[in-house]
Amino acid sequence: MDIKKISKLIKLIEQSCISEIKISNGSEVVKIKKSIYMHKNTKNSEKIQIYKKNNLNKRIRNNKKNKEKKTIIKSPMVGTFYYNSHKDSKPFISINQRINKGDIIYIIEAMKVVNHVRSEKSGIIKKILVKNGQSVEFDQPLIIIE
C-alpha cells in the first residue's frame, strides 16, 4: 500500500472518533489503532511513534524489594476511574490508608454503568497512579499497595 495514503488515513483517524481500522488489499493488511501511547511529533516529516507502555511495570519488576513488598492493582476493564462516589463525597482511598480485602477502593464507570471494585488484598495504599475522572485501559496499573 502507498505510504502517502496510509499517512492520510492516520491523520483522518486521529481527527475522528474511530479507535481502530483494518484495511486489506490482496495480501497486504494495514491495521491502525488509536492509543494513549501514540504520539504525533510536531514535524510533519517525522513518523508517528508508538511508545511502549510506561516503564513503571519494568521498574517495579527490576527492583526485587518492590517485587516482594508491593502489589499493583490493575484496572479490570476499560472505563473512567473514580476514587469517590460523588464530587463532594469522601474518597474511598487515600495515600497511606490501610485497606482490607473486600473494601471498595474505587469505581470504574463503563458505558454509564458504575462498577464498584473491591480490593483483593489487604495493605497500605502507597501510590495512586491515575487521576480521579481519568480514562483507563484494561490491565492498566492504578494503585500500588504494600
N, CA, C and O atoms as a GROMACS GRO file, in nm:
protein
  584
    1MET      N    1   0.084  -0.118   0.000
    1MET     CA    2   0.000   0.000   0.000
    1MET      C    3   0.088   0.124   0.000
    1MET      O    4   0.200   0.122   0.050
    2ASP      N    5   0.036   0.229  -0.055
    2ASP     CA    6   0.109   0.355  -0.068
    2ASP      C    7   0.122   0.423   0.068
    2ASP      O    8   0.023   0.442   0.138
    3ILE      N    9   0.244   0.460   0.105
    3ILE     CA   10   0.270   0.521   0.235
    3ILE      C   11   0.199   0.655   0.250
    3ILE      O   12   0.159   0.692   0.360
    4LYS      N   13   0.183   0.728   0.141
    4LYS     CA   14   0.112   0.857   0.147
    4LYS      C   15  -0.034   0.836   0.182
    4LYS      O   16  -0.092   0.912   0.260
    5LYS      N   17  -0.095   0.732   0.126
    5LYS     CA   18  -0.235   0.701   0.158
    5LYS      C   19  -0.248   0.659   0.304
    5LYS      O   20  -0.344   0.695   0.371
    6ILE      N   21  -0.152   0.583   0.352
    6ILE     CA   22  -0.154   0.540   0.493
    6ILE      C   23  -0.140   0.661   0.584
    6ILE      O   24  -0.210   0.671   0.685
    7SER      N   25  -0.050   0.754   0.549
    7SER     CA   26  -0.034   0.876   0.630
    7SER      C   27  -0.162   0.958   0.635
    7SER      O   28  -0.201   1.008   0.740
    8LYS      N   29  -0.228   0.970   0.521
    8LYS     CA   30  -0.356   1.044   0.517
    8LYS      C   31  -0.461   0.974   0.603
    8LYS      O   32  -0.538   1.039   0.674
    9LEU      N   33  -0.464   0.843   0.596
    9LEU     CA   34  -0.558   0.764   0.675
    9LEU      C   35  -0.533   0.782   0.825
    9LEU      O   36  -0.627   0.794   0.903
   10ILE      N   37  -0.407   0.784   0.864
   10ILE     CA   38  -0.372   0.804   1.005
   10ILE      C   39  -0.421   0.941   1.051
   10ILE      O   40  -0.477   0.952   1.160
   11LYS      N   41  -0.401   1.044   0.970
   11LYS     CA   42  -0.446   1.179   1.006
   11LYS      C   43  -0.597   1.183   1.021
   11LYS      O   44  -0.649   1.246   1.113
   12LEU      N   45  -0.669   1.117   0.931
   12LEU     CA   46  -0.815   1.114   0.939
   12LEU      C   47  -0.862   1.044   1.067
   12LEU      O   48  -0.956   1.090   1.132
   13ILE      N   49  -0.798   0.935   1.102
   13ILE     CA   50  -0.836   0.860   1.222
   13ILE      C   51  -0.805   0.940   1.347
   13ILE      O   52  -0.882   0.939   1.443
   14GLU      N   53  -0.691   1.011   1.348
   14GLU     CA   54  -0.656   1.094   1.463
   14GLU      C   55  -0.763   1.199   1.491
   14GLU      O   56  -0.790   1.232   1.607
   15GLN      N   57  -0.824   1.251   1.385
   15GLN     CA   58  -0.924   1.358   1.399
   15GLN      C   59  -1.065   1.305   1.418
   15GLN      O   60  -1.157   1.382   1.444
   16SER      N   61  -1.084   1.176   1.407
   16SER     CA   62  -1.218   1.118   1.419
   16SER      C   63  -1.235   1.048   1.553
   16SER      O   64  -1.144   1.043   1.635
   17CYS      N   65  -1.354   0.994   1.573
   17CYS     CA   66  -1.380   0.917   1.695
   17CYS      C   67  -1.357   0.767   1.673
   17CYS      O   68  -1.383   0.686   1.762
   18ILE      N   69  -1.308   0.731   1.556
   18ILE     CA   70  -1.276   0.591   1.527
   18ILE      C   71  -1.152   0.553   1.606
   18ILE      O   72  -1.054   0.627   1.606
   19SER      N   73  -1.155   0.438   1.672
   19SER     CA   74  -1.040   0.398   1.752
   19SER      C   75  -0.953   0.292   1.682
   19SER      O   76  -0.836   0.275   1.717
   20GLU      N   77  -1.010   0.222   1.585
   20GLU     CA   78  -0.934   0.115   1.520
   20GLU      C   79  -0.990   0.090   1.381
   20GLU      O   80  -1.112   0.095   1.361
   21ILE      N   81  -0.901   0.062   1.285
   21ILE     CA   82  -0.944   0.029   1.149
   21ILE      C   83  -0.846  -0.072   1.090
   21ILE      O   84  -0.726  -0.067   1.116
   22LYS      N   85  -0.901  -0.164   1.011
   22LYS     CA   86  -0.818  -0.266   0.945
   22LYS      C   87  -0.856  -0.267   0.797
   22LYS      O   88  -0.973  -0.281   0.763
   23ILE      N   89  -0.757  -0.253   0.711
   23ILE     CA   90  -0.781  -0.248   0.566
   23ILE      C   91  -0.692  -0.353   0.501
   23ILE      O   92  -0.572  -0.361   0.530
   24SER      N   93  -0.751  -0.433   0.414
   24SER     CA   94  -0.669  -0.531   0.342
   24SER      C   95  -0.684  -0.509   0.193
   24SER      O   96  -0.791  -0.476   0.143
   25ASN      N   97  -0.573  -0.528   0.123
   25ASN     CA   98  -0.570  -0.513  -0.022
   25ASN      C   99  -0.489  -0.630  -0.076
   25ASN      O  100  -0.366  -0.624  -0.087
   26GLY      N  101  -0.559  -0.736  -0.108
   26GLY     CA  102  -0.489  -0.857  -0.152
   26GLY      C  103  -0.417  -0.920  -0.035
   26GLY      O  104  -0.479  -0.955   0.066
   27SER      N  105  -0.286  -0.934  -0.047
   27SER     CA  106  -0.208  -0.995   0.061
   27SER      C  107  -0.158  -0.892   0.163
   27SER      O  108  -0.105  -0.930   0.267
   28GLU      N  109  -0.175  -0.763   0.133
   28GLU     CA  110  -0.131  -0.658   0.225
   28GLU      C  111  -0.243  -0.621   0.321
   28GLU      O  112  -0.358  -0.604   0.281
   29VAL      N  113  -0.208  -0.608   0.449
   29VAL     CA  114  -0.304  -0.570   0.552
   29VAL      C  115  -0.246  -0.456   0.634
   29VAL      O  116  -0.130  -0.462   0.676
   30VAL      N  117  -0.326  -0.352   0.657
   30VAL     CA  118  -0.285  -0.241   0.740
   30VAL      C  119  -0.387  -0.228   0.853
   30VAL      O  120  -0.507  -0.218   0.828
   31LYS      N  121  -0.337  -0.229   0.974
   31LYS     CA  122  -0.424  -0.212   1.091
   31LYS      C  123  -0.374  -0.090   1.167
   31LYS      O  124  -0.257  -0.083   1.204
   32ILE      N  125  -0.464   0.006   1.190
   32ILE     CA  126  -0.429   0.128   1.262
   32ILE      C  127  -0.518   0.134   1.384
   32ILE      O  128  -0.640   0.122   1.376
   33LYS      N  129  -0.454   0.153   1.499
   33LYS     CA  130  -0.527   0.155   1.626
   33LYS      C  131  -0.486   0.278   1.703
   33LYS      O  132  -0.368   0.300   1.728
   34LYS      N  133  -0.585   0.359   1.742
   34LYS     CA  134  -0.558   0.477   1.824
   34LYS      C  135  -0.527   0.429   1.964
   34LYS      O  136  -0.591   0.337   2.015
   35SER      N  137  -0.431   0.492   2.026
   35SER     CA  138  -0.390   0.450   2.159
   35SER      C  139  -0.341   0.571   2.237
   35SER      O  140  -0.296   0.669   2.178
   36ILE      N  141  -0.350   0.564   2.370
   36ILE     CA  142  -0.295   0.672   2.450
   36ILE      C  143  -0.144   0.673   2.441
   36ILE      O  144  -0.080   0.770   2.483
   37TYR      N  145  -0.086   0.567   2.386
   37TYR     CA  146   0.058   0.559   2.373
   37TYR      C  147   0.105   0.608   2.237
   37TYR      O  148   0.225   0.604   2.209
   38MET      N  149   0.014   0.653   2.152
   38MET     CA  150   0.052   0.706   2.022
   38MET      C  151   0.072   0.855   2.033
   38MET      O  152  -0.006   0.925   2.098
   39HIS      N  153   0.175   0.904   1.971
   39HIS     CA  154   0.205   1.046   1.979
   39HIS      C  155   0.255   1.093   1.844
   39HIS      O  156   0.348   1.034   1.788
   40LYS      N  157   0.196   1.198   1.791
   40LYS     CA  158   0.241   1.253   1.664
   40LYS      C  159   0.342   1.363   1.693
   40LYS      O  160   0.313   1.456   1.768
   41ASN      N  161   0.458   1.351   1.634
   41ASN     CA  162   0.561   1.453   1.652
   41ASN      C  163   0.519   1.582   1.584
   41ASN      O  164   0.434   1.580   1.495
   42THR      N  165   0.578   1.691   1.624
   42THR     CA  166   0.539   1.821   1.572
   42THR      C  167   0.579   1.840   1.427
   42THR      O  168   0.511   1.912   1.355
   43LYS      N  169   0.687   1.779   1.383
   43LYS     CA  170   0.730   1.795   1.244
   43LYS      C  171   0.655   1.697   1.155
   43LYS      O  172   0.643   1.579   1.188
   44ASN      N  173   0.604   1.747   1.043
   44ASN     CA  174   0.528   1.663   0.951
   44ASN      C  175   0.614   1.553   0.890
   44ASN      O  176   0.563   1.446   0.857
   45SER      N  177   0.744   1.578   0.875
   45SER     CA  178   0.830   1.479   0.810
   45SER      C  179   0.861   1.360   0.901
   45SER      O  180   0.903   1.254   0.854
   46GLU      N  181   0.839   1.377   1.031
   46GLU     CA  182   0.868   1.268   1.122
   46GLU      C  183   0.751   1.171   1.128
   46GLU      O  184   0.635   1.211   1.112
   47LYS      N  185   0.781   1.048   1.149
   47LYS     CA  186   0.678   0.945   1.154
   47LYS      C  187   0.613   0.941   1.291
   47LYS      O  188   0.668   0.992   1.388
   48ILE      N  189   0.496   0.880   1.297
   48ILE     CA  190   0.428   0.861   1.425
   48ILE      C  191   0.503   0.754   1.500
   48ILE      O  192   0.540   0.650   1.444
   49GLN      N  193   0.525   0.779   1.626
   49GLN     CA  194   0.596   0.682   1.708
   49GLN      C  195   0.499   0.617   1.804
   49GLN      O  196   0.413   0.684   1.861
   50ILE      N  197   0.512   0.489   1.819
   50ILE     CA  198   0.430   0.419   1.916
   50ILE      C  199   0.518   0.390   2.036
   50ILE      O  200   0.616   0.316   2.027
   51TYR      N  201   0.482   0.450   2.147
   51TYR     CA  202   0.561   0.433   2.266
   51TYR      C  203   0.519   0.306   2.338
   51TYR      O  204   0.401   0.271   2.342
   52LYS      N  205   0.614   0.239   2.393
   52LYS     CA  206   0.583   0.121   2.472
   52LYS      C  207   0.511   0.167   2.598
   52LYS      O  208   0.524   0.282   2.639
   53LYS      N  209   0.436   0.077   2.660
   53LYS     CA  210   0.367   0.110   2.784
   53LYS      C  211   0.466   0.173   2.879
   53LYS      O  212   0.585   0.140   2.877
   54ASN      N  213   0.416   0.264   2.963
   54ASN     CA  214   0.510   0.332   3.052
   54ASN      C  215   0.592   0.229   3.127
   54ASN      O  216   0.546   0.119   3.157
   55ASN      N  217   0.714   0.267   3.155
   55ASN     CA  218   0.807   0.170   3.210
   55ASN      C  219   0.791   0.151   3.360
   55ASN      O  220   0.882   0.101   3.426
   56LEU      N  221   0.676   0.191   3.415
   56LEU     CA  222   0.651   0.170   3.557
   56LEU      C  223   0.658   0.021   3.589
   56LEU      O  224   0.724  -0.019   3.686
   57ASN      N  225   0.592  -0.061   3.509
   57ASN     CA  226   0.595  -0.206   3.534
   57ASN      C  227   0.738  -0.259   3.528
   57ASN      O  228   0.776  -0.344   3.609
   58LYS      N  229   0.815  -0.211   3.434
   58LYS     CA  230   0.953  -0.257   3.418
   58LYS      C  231   1.037  -0.220   3.540
   58LYS      O  232   1.114  -0.301   3.590
   59ARG      N  233   1.022  -0.095   3.587
   59ARG     CA  234   1.098  -0.052   3.704
   59ARG      C  235   1.061  -0.137   3.825
   59ARG      O  236   1.148  -0.174   3.904
   60ILE      N  237   0.934  -0.166   3.841
   60ILE     CA  238   0.890  -0.245   3.956
   60ILE      C  239   0.939  -0.389   3.945
   60ILE      O  240   0.980  -0.448   4.044
   61ARG      N  241   0.935  -0.446   3.824
   61ARG     CA  242   0.984  -0.583   3.806
   61ARG      C  243   1.132  -0.594   3.833
   61ARG      O  244   1.179  -0.694   3.888
   62ASN      N  245   1.208  -0.491   3.794
   62ASN     CA  246   1.353  -0.496   3.810
   62ASN      C  247   1.398  -0.475   3.953
   62ASN      O  248   1.512  -0.510   3.987
   63ASN      N  249   1.315  -0.421   4.036
   63ASN     CA  250   1.353  -0.394   4.173
   63ASN      C  251   1.302  -0.508   4.262
   63ASN      O  252   1.181  -0.519   4.284
   64LYS      N  253   1.391  -0.591   4.311
   64LYS     CA  254   1.350  -0.709   4.387
   64LYS      C  255   1.274  -0.673   4.514
   64LYS      O  256   1.181  -0.744   4.552
   65LYS      N  257   1.313  -0.565   4.579
   65LYS     CA  258   1.244  -0.525   4.701
   65LYS      C  259   1.099  -0.492   4.671
   65LYS      O  260   1.009  -0.536   4.742
   66ASN      N  261   1.076  -0.416   4.565
   66ASN     CA  262   0.939  -0.382   4.527
   66ASN      C  263   0.860  -0.505   4.490
   66ASN      O  264   0.740  -0.515   4.517
   67LYS      N  265   0.927  -0.600   4.427
   67LYS     CA  266   0.860  -0.722   4.385
   67LYS      C  267   0.807  -0.799   4.506
   67LYS      O  268   0.698  -0.858   4.501
   68GLU      N  269   0.885  -0.799   4.613
   68GLU     CA  270   0.847  -0.874   4.732
   68GLU      C  271   0.741  -0.802   4.814
   68GLU      O  272   0.652  -0.866   4.869
   69LYS      N  273   0.748  -0.670   4.823
   69LYS     CA  274   0.664  -0.594   4.915
   69LYS      C  275   0.541  -0.531   4.851
   69LYS      O  276   0.437  -0.522   4.916
   70LYS      N  277   0.550  -0.489   4.728
   70LYS     CA  278   0.443  -0.409   4.669
   70LYS      C  279   0.357  -0.490   4.573
   70LYS      O  280   0.403  -0.583   4.507
   71THR      N  281   0.231  -0.452   4.568
   71THR     CA  282   0.134  -0.513   4.478
   71THR      C  283   0.073  -0.403   4.392
   71THR      O  284   0.037  -0.297   4.443
   72ILE      N  285   0.062  -0.428   4.265
   72ILE     CA  286   0.000  -0.332   4.174
   72ILE      C  287  -0.144  -0.377   4.149
   72ILE      O  288  -0.168  -0.490   4.107
   73ILE      N  289  -0.237  -0.287   4.176
   73ILE     CA  290  -0.377  -0.315   4.146
   73ILE      C  291  -0.404  -0.258   4.008
   73ILE      O  292  -0.381  -0.140   3.982
   74LYS      N  293  -0.453  -0.344   3.919
   74LYS     CA  294  -0.474  -0.304   3.780
   74LYS      C  295  -0.623  -0.293   3.750
   74LYS      O  296  -0.707  -0.350   3.819
   75SER      N  297  -0.653  -0.218   3.645
   75SER     CA  298  -0.791  -0.198   3.603
   75SER      C  299  -0.849  -0.328   3.546
   75SER      O  300  -0.788  -0.391   3.460
   76PRO      N  301  -0.967  -0.367   3.593
   76PRO     CA  302  -1.030  -0.488   3.540
   76PRO      C  303  -1.104  -0.465   3.408
   76PRO      O  304  -1.152  -0.560   3.346
   77MET      N  305  -1.114  -0.337   3.366
   77MET     CA  306  -1.190  -0.305   3.245
   77MET      C  307  -1.152  -0.167   3.193
   77MET      O  308  -1.081  -0.091   3.259
   78VAL      N  309  -1.199  -0.136   3.075
   78VAL     CA  310  -1.184  -0.002   3.017
   78VAL      C  311  -1.297   0.084   3.072
   78VAL      O  312  -1.411   0.040   3.082
   79GLY      N  313  -1.266   0.207   3.108
   79GLY     CA  314  -1.369   0.297   3.159
   79GLY      C  315  -1.307   0.421   3.220
   79GLY      O  316  -1.195   0.459   3.187
   80THR      N  317  -1.383   0.485   3.308
   80THR     CA  318  -1.337   0.606   3.376
   80THR      C  319  -1.319   0.574   3.524
   80THR      O  320  -1.409   0.521   3.588
   81PHE      N  321  -1.202   0.608   3.576
   81PHE     CA  322  -1.164   0.579   3.714
   81PHE      C  323  -1.212   0.690   3.807
   81PHE      O  324  -1.193   0.809   3.780
   82TYR      N  325  -1.275   0.650   3.919
   82TYR     CA  326  -1.314   0.746   4.023
   82TYR      C  327  -1.278   0.686   4.158
   82TYR      O  328  -1.303   0.568   4.182
   83TYR      N  329  -1.218   0.766   4.246
   83TYR     CA  330  -1.188   0.716   4.380
   83TYR      C  331  -1.287   0.766   4.484
   83TYR      O  332  -1.267   0.748   4.603
   84ASN      N  333  -1.395   0.831   4.436
   84ASN     CA  334  -1.506   0.865   4.526
   84ASN      C  335  -1.636   0.852   4.447
   84ASN      O  336  -1.636   0.855   4.324
   85SER      N  337  -1.748   0.836   4.520
   85SER     CA  338  -1.874   0.809   4.451
   85SER      C  339  -1.942   0.937   4.399
   85SER      O  340  -2.020   0.930   4.304
   86HIS      N  341  -1.913   1.051   4.459
   86HIS     CA  342  -1.966   1.180   4.416
   86HIS      C  343  -1.857   1.285   4.432
   86HIS      O  344  -1.760   1.264   4.506
   87LYS      N  345  -1.872   1.399   4.364
   87LYS     CA  346  -1.773   1.506   4.375
   87LYS      C  347  -1.744   1.543   4.519
   87LYS      O  348  -1.628   1.557   4.558
   88ASP      N  349  -1.849   1.559   4.598
   88ASP     CA  350  -1.835   1.610   4.734
   88ASP      C  351  -1.816   1.500   4.839
   88ASP      O  352  -1.800   1.530   4.958
   89SER      N  353  -1.819   1.374   4.798
   89SER     CA  354  -1.808   1.266   4.896
   89SER      C  355  -1.662   1.235   4.929
   89SER      O  356  -1.571   1.271   4.855
   90LYS      N  357  -1.644   1.169   5.039
   90LYS     CA  358  -1.511   1.129   5.086
   90LYS      C  359  -1.455   1.022   4.992
   90LYS      O  360  -1.527   0.930   4.953
   91PRO      N  361  -1.327   1.032   4.955
   91PRO     CA  362  -1.266   0.929   4.868
   91PRO      C  363  -1.266   0.793   4.937
   91PRO      O  364  -1.258   0.784   5.060
   92PHE      N  365  -1.275   0.687   4.857
   92PHE     CA  366  -1.268   0.552   4.910
   92PHE      C  367  -1.128   0.524   4.966
   92PHE      O  368  -1.113   0.454   5.066
   93ILE      N  369  -1.026   0.582   4.900
   93ILE     CA  370  -0.888   0.557   4.940
   93ILE      C  371  -0.807   0.686   4.943
   93ILE      O  372  -0.844   0.786   4.881
   94SER      N  373  -0.698   0.681   5.017
   94SER     CA  374  -0.602   0.791   5.017
   94SER      C  375  -0.463   0.732   5.046
   94SER      O  376  -0.452   0.619   5.093
   95ILE      N  377  -0.361   0.808   5.017
   95ILE     CA  378  -0.224   0.763   5.038
   95ILE      C  379  -0.203   0.731   5.186
   95ILE      O  380  -0.250   0.803   5.274
   96ASN      N  381  -0.133   0.623   5.214
   96ASN     CA  382  -0.100   0.572   5.348
   96ASN      C  383  -0.222   0.519   5.425
   96ASN      O  384  -0.213   0.495   5.546
   97GLN      N  385  -0.333   0.501   5.357
   97GLN     CA  386  -0.452   0.443   5.420
   97GLN      C  387  -0.442   0.292   5.420
   97GLN      O  388  -0.396   0.233   5.322
   98ARG      N  389  -0.484   0.230   5.528
   98ARG     CA  390  -0.488   0.083   5.535
   98ARG      C  391  -0.618   0.036   5.474
   98ARG      O  392  -0.725   0.088   5.506
   99ILE      N  393  -0.610  -0.062   5.385
   99ILE     CA  394  -0.730  -0.122   5.326
   99ILE      C  395  -0.732  -0.270   5.359
   99ILE      O  396  -0.627  -0.332   5.380
  100ASN      N  397  -0.851  -0.325   5.362
  100ASN     CA  398  -0.867  -0.468   5.388
  100ASN      C  399  -0.924  -0.536   5.265
  100ASN      O  400  -0.990  -0.473   5.182
  101LYS      N  401  -0.899  -0.664   5.254
  101LYS     CA  402  -0.955  -0.742   5.145
  101LYS      C  403  -1.107  -0.727   5.149
  101LYS      O  404  -1.170  -0.745   5.254
  102GLY      N  405  -1.166  -0.693   5.034
  102GLY     CA  406  -1.310  -0.677   5.025
  102GLY      C  407  -1.358  -0.534   5.034
  102GLY      O  408  -1.475  -0.507   5.006
  103ASP      N  409  -1.270  -0.439   5.074
  103ASP     CA  410  -1.308  -0.297   5.080
  103ASP      C  411  -1.327  -0.243   4.939
  103ASP      O  412  -1.254  -0.280   4.847
  104ILE      N  413  -1.426  -0.155   4.921
  104ILE     CA  414  -1.440  -0.084   4.793
  104ILE      C  415  -1.327   0.018   4.787
  104ILE      O  416  -1.313   0.101   4.876
  105ILE      N  417  -1.246   0.010   4.681
  105ILE     CA  418  -1.132   0.101   4.672
  105ILE      C  419  -1.144   0.203   4.559
  105ILE      O  420  -1.078   0.307   4.562
  106TYR      N  421  -1.227   0.174   4.459
  106TYR     CA  422  -1.252   0.272   4.353
  106TYR      C  423  -1.371   0.227   4.270
  106TYR      O  424  -1.426   0.119   4.289
  107ILE      N  425  -1.410   0.315   4.178
  107ILE     CA  426  -1.521   0.289   4.087
  107ILE      C  427  -1.468   0.302   3.945
  107ILE      O  428  -1.386   0.388   3.916
  108ILE      N  429  -1.516   0.215   3.857
  108ILE     CA  430  -1.490   0.233   3.715
  108ILE      C  431  -1.627   0.244   3.647
  108ILE      O  432  -1.711   0.155   3.657
  109GLU      N  433  -1.646   0.356   3.578
  109GLU     CA  434  -1.770   0.375   3.503
  109GLU      C  435  -1.743   0.334   3.359
  109GLU      O  436  -1.651   0.384   3.294
  110ALA      N  437  -1.824   0.242   3.311
  110ALA     CA  438  -1.810   0.194   3.174
  110ALA      C  439  -1.948   0.188   3.111
  110ALA      O  440  -2.036   0.116   3.158
  111MET      N  441  -1.967   0.263   3.005
  111MET     CA  442  -2.094   0.267   2.932
  111MET      C  443  -2.210   0.302   3.026
  111MET      O  444  -2.315   0.238   3.024
  112LYS      N  445  -2.190   0.403   3.108
  112LYS     CA  446  -2.290   0.455   3.202
  112LYS      C  447  -2.326   0.356   3.312
  112LYS      O  448  -2.427   0.374   3.381
  113VAL      N  449  -2.246   0.252   3.329
  113VAL     CA  450  -2.266   0.156   3.437
  113VAL      C  451  -2.154   0.178   3.539
  113VAL      O  452  -2.036   0.180   3.503
  114VAL      N  453  -2.191   0.193   3.665
  114VAL     CA  454  -2.094   0.215   3.772
  114VAL      C  455  -2.056   0.080   3.832
  114VAL      O  456  -2.142   0.006   3.880
  115ASN      N  457  -1.927   0.050   3.830
  115ASN     CA  458  -1.875  -0.076   3.881
  115ASN      C  459  -1.788  -0.050   4.003
  115ASN      O  460  -1.681   0.009   3.992
  116HIS      N  461  -1.835  -0.093   4.120
  116HIS     CA  462  -1.758  -0.079   4.243
  116HIS      C  463  -1.654  -0.190   4.247
  116HIS      O  464  -1.688  -0.308   4.235
  117VAL      N  465  -1.528  -0.153   4.263
  117VAL     CA  466  -1.420  -0.252   4.262
  117VAL      C  467  -1.369  -0.269   4.405
  117VAL      O  468  -1.335  -0.172   4.472
  118ARG      N  469  -1.364  -0.394   4.448
  118ARG     CA  470  -1.319  -0.427   4.584
  118ARG      C  471  -1.175  -0.476   4.580
  118ARG      O  472  -1.131  -0.535   4.481
  119SER      N  473  -1.105  -0.451   4.688
  119SER     CA  474  -0.965  -0.494   4.698
  119SER      C  475  -0.958  -0.646   4.712
  119SER      O  476  -1.036  -0.706   4.785
  120GLU      N  477  -0.864  -0.705   4.642
  120GLU     CA  478  -0.841  -0.848   4.654
  120GLU      C  479  -0.735  -0.880   4.759
  120GLU      O  480  -0.714  -0.996   4.793
  121LYS      N  481  -0.668  -0.774   4.810
  121LYS     CA  482  -0.565  -0.792   4.911
  121LYS      C  483  -0.575  -0.683   5.016
  121LYS      O  484  -0.630  -0.576   4.990
  122SER      N  485  -0.521  -0.710   5.132
  122SER     CA  486  -0.509  -0.608   5.236
  122SER      C  487  -0.373  -0.543   5.224
  122SER      O  488  -0.278  -0.604   5.175
  123GLY      N  489  -0.363  -0.418   5.268
  123GLY     CA  490  -0.235  -0.349   5.264
  123GLY      C  491  -0.252  -0.200   5.287
  123GLY      O  492  -0.357  -0.154   5.330
  124ILE      N  493  -0.147  -0.127   5.258
  124ILE     CA  494  -0.146   0.018   5.273
  124ILE      C  495  -0.128   0.081   5.136
  124ILE      O  496  -0.040   0.041   5.060
  125ILE      N  497  -0.213   0.180   5.103
  125ILE     CA  498  -0.205   0.250   4.975
  125ILE      C  499  -0.076   0.332   4.974
  125ILE      O  500  -0.058   0.421   5.057
  126LYS      N  501   0.012   0.302   4.880
  126LYS     CA  502   0.138   0.376   4.869
  126LYS      C  503   0.133   0.479   4.757
  126LYS      O  504   0.194   0.585   4.767
  127LYS      N  505   0.062   0.447   4.650
  127LYS     CA  506   0.057   0.538   4.536
  127LYS      C  507  -0.072   0.517   4.458
  127LYS      O  508  -0.115   0.404   4.436
  128ILE      N  509  -0.133   0.628   4.415
  128ILE     CA  510  -0.246   0.622   4.322
  128ILE      C  511  -0.192   0.676   4.190
  128ILE      O  512  -0.154   0.792   4.181
  129LEU      N  513  -0.189   0.591   4.088
  129LEU     CA  514  -0.120   0.621   3.964
  129LEU      C  515  -0.204   0.696   3.862
  129LEU      O  516  -0.150   0.743   3.761
  130VAL      N  517  -0.333   0.709   3.885
  130VAL     CA  518  -0.421   0.779   3.792
  130VAL      C  519  -0.499   0.887   3.866
  130VAL      O  520  -0.513   0.882   3.988
  131LYS      N  521  -0.549   0.983   3.790
  131LYS     CA  522  -0.625   1.092   3.850
  131LYS      C  523  -0.774   1.057   3.853
  131LYS      O  524  -0.821   0.976   3.772
  132ASN      N  525  -0.844   1.117   3.945
  132ASN     CA  526  -0.988   1.099   3.953
  132ASN      C  527  -1.052   1.150   3.824
  132ASN      O  528  -1.026   1.262   3.781
  133GLY      N  529  -1.136   1.067   3.762
  133GLY     CA  530  -1.202   1.106   3.637
  133GLY      C  531  -1.122   1.072   3.512
  133GLY      O  532  -1.164   1.105   3.402
  134GLN      N  533  -1.007   1.008   3.528
  134GLN     CA  534  -0.922   0.974   3.414
  134GLN      C  535  -0.970   0.846   3.346
  134GLN      O  536  -1.014   0.752   3.413
  135SER      N  537  -0.962   0.843   3.214
  135SER     CA  538  -0.993   0.721   3.139
  135SER      C  539  -0.882   0.620   3.160
  135SER      O  540  -0.764   0.655   3.160
  136VAL      N  541  -0.920   0.494   3.177
  136VAL     CA  542  -0.822   0.388   3.199
  136VAL      C  543  -0.846   0.273   3.102
  136VAL      O  544  -0.957   0.252   3.053
  137GLU      N  545  -0.739   0.200   3.075
  137GLU     CA  546  -0.742   0.084   2.986
  137GLU      C  547  -0.749  -0.044   3.069
  137GLU      O  548  -0.718  -0.043   3.188
  138PHE      N  549  -0.788  -0.152   3.006
  138PHE     CA  550  -0.786  -0.283   3.072
  138PHE      C  551  -0.643  -0.316   3.113
  138PHE      O  552  -0.550  -0.297   3.034
  139ASP      N  553  -0.626  -0.364   3.235
  139ASP     CA  554  -0.497  -0.409   3.287
  139ASP      C  555  -0.397  -0.296   3.312
  139ASP      O  556  -0.278  -0.321   3.332
  140GLN      N  557  -0.445  -0.172   3.311
  140GLN     CA  558  -0.358  -0.057   3.339
  140GLN      C  559  -0.331  -0.048   3.488
  140GLN      O  560  -0.425  -0.060   3.567
  141PRO      N  561  -0.206  -0.028   3.530
  141PRO     CA  562  -0.177  -0.011   3.673
  141PRO      C  563  -0.248   0.112   3.728
  141PRO      O  564  -0.241   0.220   3.668
  142LEU      N  565  -0.318   0.097   3.842
  142LEU     CA  566  -0.393   0.206   3.901
  142LEU      C  567  -0.341   0.245   4.038
  142LEU      O  568  -0.326   0.364   4.069
  143ILE      N  569  -0.313   0.146   4.120
  143ILE     CA  570  -0.279   0.170   4.261
  143ILE      C  571  -0.166   0.076   4.300
  143ILE      O  572  -0.161  -0.038   4.256
  144ILE      N  573  -0.076   0.128   4.385
  144ILE     CA  574   0.028   0.043   4.443
  144ILE      C  575  -0.001   0.031   4.592
  144ILE      O  576  -0.014   0.132   4.662
  145ILE      N  577  -0.009  -0.094   4.639
  145ILE     CA  578  -0.027  -0.116   4.783
  145ILE      C  579   0.092  -0.195   4.835
  145ILE      O  580   0.159  -0.266   4.761
  146GLU      N  581   0.116  -0.181   4.962
  146GLU     CA  582   0.228  -0.252   5.024
  146GLU      C  583   0.175  -0.338   5.136
  146GLU      O  584   0.252  -0.407   5.203
   0.00000   0.00000   0.00000
